[in-house]
Amino acid sequence: MLAVGIKDDWVRYAQADIEDQSLVLNLLDGHPLPAELKSFDQGSPEMAGEFQKLFQGIVSSSSVPDRDVYVSLGEEWIECLLLEADGRLTDEGKEGYLNWILKQRLGTLWDDTVAFFQDEGNGGNKSPQVLSCLALRGLIEVIKSAVNATGGRPRWMESSVQSIGRVVAKMDPGPSVSAVVMEPHAGGYGVQFYDRGQLRSLAELRLQSGKFRDRYVKGDSAFAKQCLSNLNHLVHGGGSEPVMDFHLFLVGEFSDKQLEILLPDDYSDSVTLVHPFSHMRTGKIKLPDTPQGSWFVHVLGLLLLELD
């Protein structure tokens, strides 16, 4: 399978085969997203042409022919919300209810939008939530068409929130009562908050006066506040009291200064710097050294779909 992640003005991709129920990596690469893709309207003919060139270049770079293409898109392409839904509803009834809510929110934009959903359950017996992902219909059609034009077969498309969450789920054996997934962004951090393996909140954090504070929270704000307190306790040492049932996963590439804050010696067992390909077999490539983390986590999340 060929996994392509488009996020934060970069395109990253990997090709892997499955042998003996494990992934064998044959291709791993990435480069800045062509500037033209950021200047055209989503779904326009001009964007369609640029996406076709982008995917043709990716397919041509792989020495292992592979028709199945999986795509992960960052939140600049797919908007993610966490919405409450009555657990007594059937799947069909729940989807109808969420579509109605989103239609009220989007108004006239609704007809140009594709919505897809992932049930996040009710971690800690809280209200059931659904990860609701929104993308412009034209964008989805353009990407599918671009993949088809290369001779590939578009198999799956999702938000990078889902891709990253799949990696963390594989790494968190507990799962932890509360887990925080942090990813560095320009001027801050993108964050996911999990309760016993269930996604409860999405947020953007900033470091201010030595403490992490939220710029916004989507979903369960009370749980996010509790996790934020644990996070600040962790990075400040917390004296003699360790943080119980809490784990911090660091996703992406972090600077030395960021790691100095986020990897305290006292609580090293509570923090994981995610190296996505460290335990993967390789076929035709040599894995890069990633002492400060890797931006390829969402690409690995796509590859894991074949092992589920």
Secondary structure, DSSP 8 states (H G I E B T S, - for coil): -EEEEEETTEEEEEEEEEETTEEEEEEEEEEE--HHHHHS-TT-HHHHHHHHHHHHHHHHH-SS---EEEEEE-TTTSEEEEEE--TTS-HHHHHHHHHHHHHHHHGGGGGGEEEEEEE-TTGGG---EEEEEEEEHHHHHHHHHHHHHTT-EEEEEEEHHHHHHHHHHHH-SS--SEEEEEEEETTEEEEEEEETTEEEEEEEEEEETTEEEEEEEEE-HHHHHHHHHHHHHHHT--TT---TTEEEEE-S---HHHHHHHS-GGGGGGEEE--TTTT-EESS------TT--TTHHHHHHHGGGG-
